[in-house]
Amino acid sequence: MIILPDEKSFRTYNSGDYQFARQLHLNDPPPPANREAHQNKSLKLWNGHLYMADVNDFRSTFVSSAPDVVITMCSKPPEFPSNVSGGLWLHRDFSGYDLENYAALGTIVIEAREALIEGKTVLIHCLHGQDRTGIVGLCLLRMSETDLDYDGIVDAMSNARPKRINYWFNYTEKEADWIDFENAEYDADRLNIYGQGKLFWCSDEEDTQHWMYYCSKQADGTWRCTDFYGQGGTPLSPNEDDMASLGRMHENSGYHRSSTKLQSIVETHDKQL
């Protein structure tokens, strides 16, 4: 049984203000970050705002978002601006290879949620801003926006952190495994029948049915679509081995399942209060 919060589940569990974090960074600096201009936008959750970042775009995200709380999930604090003051820094370090550490993940979700309910701006980050950050962000989104379907999750997470669209969902034209079709028609009758969101009927030269997603019409009138259920898969029988290529946050992926389990653990904690 997981008891939350759980300080012992972390490699480092520390708290302080932003100056404290900056001093730790100066005393024992990590490898220099490759500073990047961020593209991150806020997720409006409960009464507050959530931002997600990595160590490279942390500084620019911090400056533009002016967070009240920063949660660091990697081994060392990031690079804070020299004139920083105040704020609450929560150092909650656990391994990026330990993504089933639900005690650590649950503790972070509870702390972030409390700040968001209070109307604060929270910035969460890990080393790459994709695994630990993604699972925590996804869980918070689903807990705050309980009516959000998979389409809504894709839109919200992609808008909040465009840098990780391909890693999380793998649906952009540049990276996805696009397939050409003569026709693609939106199939309204199948909307959410299987809880899957928008579906398209795509036909090839043999008029064979394909269940597809994210279709876009090309200039020549043909369509390009990604295979939503894996090669040869259907809503009732998805090809889960092939679906790994659709991204870590695909609704049949490990991250989505981890987020679901994490949400259940946090909700069990809430009932025990």
N, C-alpha and C positions, 0 to 999 in steps of 0.2 A: 504494500500500500504506500502510495506517495503522499507525504505530508508537506504542504506548502505553507509559507516559504521555506526553502531548504538551503542554508548557507553552505553546508558541507558538500553540496553537489558541484561546487565551482572550484576551479584551480586557484582563482583569486576572487575574493569577495571583499570589496572595498568601497568606501563612499567618501565624498568630500565636495568642495566647490571646484569651479573651473581653474582657479589659480593652483589648487592642490594638484589637479591633473596635469597642468602645464609644468609644474615643478618636477613631478615624477618623470614626465617626458624628457625634460632637460637633463635630469640626473642619470637616466638610463634610457637613452633614445633608441627607438627601433630603427631598422633600415630606413633611409630617407624616402618619404612618399613622393610619388610623381604627381605633383599637384595638377588637378584637373578642374576646369570650370564645370560645375554640375548642371544637370538637367532635371534634377529631382523636384517634384511638386508634393504638396501636402495631401495626405489622406485626412479628410474631416471625419474624425471618429469621436462619438459621444459629444463632449463639449469642447474638445481640443483639436490639435493638429499633430499628425505623425509624419515624420520625414525618415527616409531610409538612405544610408550612404555606405561607402567603403572608406579606407584610409586615404585614398587618393583624392576623392572629391569631398571628403569630410569638411575640410577647412572652408571651402567656398559655400557648401551647404550650411555650415554653421553661421557664417557671416550673414547670409541672406535670410535665414529662417529665424535667427535669434532665439534659440530654444531655451526653455526653462529647465529642461532635464536632458542630459545626454547619458545614454546607456551604451557602454563599451563591452563588446562580447569577445574581444580578442585579447592577447596576452599583455599588450602595452597600450598606454593611452595615446590617442592621436595627437596631431599637432594643432594646438589651440592658438588663436591669435595672441600676440604679445600683450595687448591691452585688455585682455579678458578679465572679467570679474563676476562674482556672484554665481548663481546657477547651482544646480545639483548634478554632480557627476557620480554615476553608479558604475563601478567596475565589476562586471559580472562575467568573468572569463571562464569559458569552457571550450573544449576542443571542437573544431569544425568537423572532425570525423566522428563526433559523438552526438549525432543528431537524433538519437533516441534517449538522450538525457532529459527526460520529461520533468524531472525535479528542477533542473536548472532552467529549462525553457518555461515551465509553468511559473516559477518565481519571477522571471523577467516579464512575462505577460501580465501577471498580477500587479507588479510595480508600475509598468507602463500604463495599464488600464486605469489605475487609481489617479495617476497624473492627468490623463486625458479626460476623465470624468470631472476633474477639478478645473478643466478648461485650459490646461497648460499645453505648451508646444513641446513635443518629445522628439528627440533625434536618436534613432538606434543605428548602430553600425557594428560590423565585424571587419575582418580583413578585406574580403572581396564584396561585401554587401549583397550576398546572394543566397547562401545556405542558411546560416543561423538567422541572419536578418530577414530573409524571405519567409522562413517558417513562422517566426514571431509576428512579422507584419501581416501575413496571411491569416493567422489565428485571430489577431486583434480586429482585422477587417471583418471576418466572418462573425465574430461575437458582437461587434457594434452594429453591423448592417445585416440583421438576421434574415431579411427577405432577399438577399442578393443571390442571383443564380450564377452559373458558371460564366456566362457572358459578362455579367457585371463584375465578377472577380478579375477576369482578363482585362477589361477596360480600366478598372480602378488601379490594379497593380502595375499595369503597363504605363499608365499615365503618371503614376507616382514615381516610377523608376525606369525610364525608357532604356537606360543602359543595360538592363537585364531582361529585356523582352525576349530575346532569342534563347537565353539560358532557361528562363522560366517557362516560356510557352512555345518557342520555336515556330512562329507562324508568319514571320515577315518574309516578303518575297525574296529578299537577299539570301536568306539562310534555309527556308523551309523546302521540303521536298514537294515541289509543285507538280501537278499533273494537268495536262492539257485536255480539255473537253470541247466538244462541239456546242453543247448546250448545258446550262445550269439554271434550274428554276428553284426559287425559294419554295419550300414545302411547308406551308403554314399548318397543314393538318398534323404534322409531326412535331410541332413546337412543344418542347418540354414533356412529351409523352413519356420519355425515358429519363426525364430530368437532365437532358443534354443541351438544351438551348436551340439555337437556329440550325436547321439542317437544309441541305440542298439536294435535289435530285439531279444528278449529273449523268449524261448519257454519252457513250462513245459511238464509234461507227457501227457497232453491233447492237446498239440501244440497250446495253447492259446497265443495270442499276448500280449506282455507287453512292454510298453515304459519305458526303463530303462536308467540309467546313471552310470558312474564310475564302469564299470564292470572289474573284474579281474579274470583271469583263475587260478584255483587251481591246486595243484600237481596231483590230481586224474583226471584232465581233465574237471571237472565241473566248473561252473562259479558262482561268487557271485556278485550281483548287488544291487544298491540302487534304490528305487522307486522315479524317478525324478518328477513325476507329482502328487504325493500323491496316496494313495490307490484307485485303480480304475479310476484314472484320465488319461486324454489324452491331447495332446497339445492344442486342441480346447476347452477342458472342464476340466481344472485342478481341483483337489480336494483341494481347498485352505485351508480348515480347517486342513487337514492332512499335508499340506506342511509346516506348522510351524515347524515341526520336522526336516526340511532340513536346518535350520539355519537362522539367522537374515538377512544375505545378499543374500539369495536366490533371484533370479530375480523377483519373485512374492511376496516377503516379504515386510514388512513395511519399513525396512532400505533402500532397493533398491528404493522404491517409494519416501522415504524421500530424498534420494540422488538426484533422478531425479528432484524433486521439488526444492531442494536447488540449483542445477545447473541452472535451469530455472530462479530463482530469481537473481542469480549472473549475468547471461547473460543479463537479463533485466537491471540490474544496469550498465553493460558495455555499453549498447546501449544508455543510458541516459547521458553518459559522453561527 
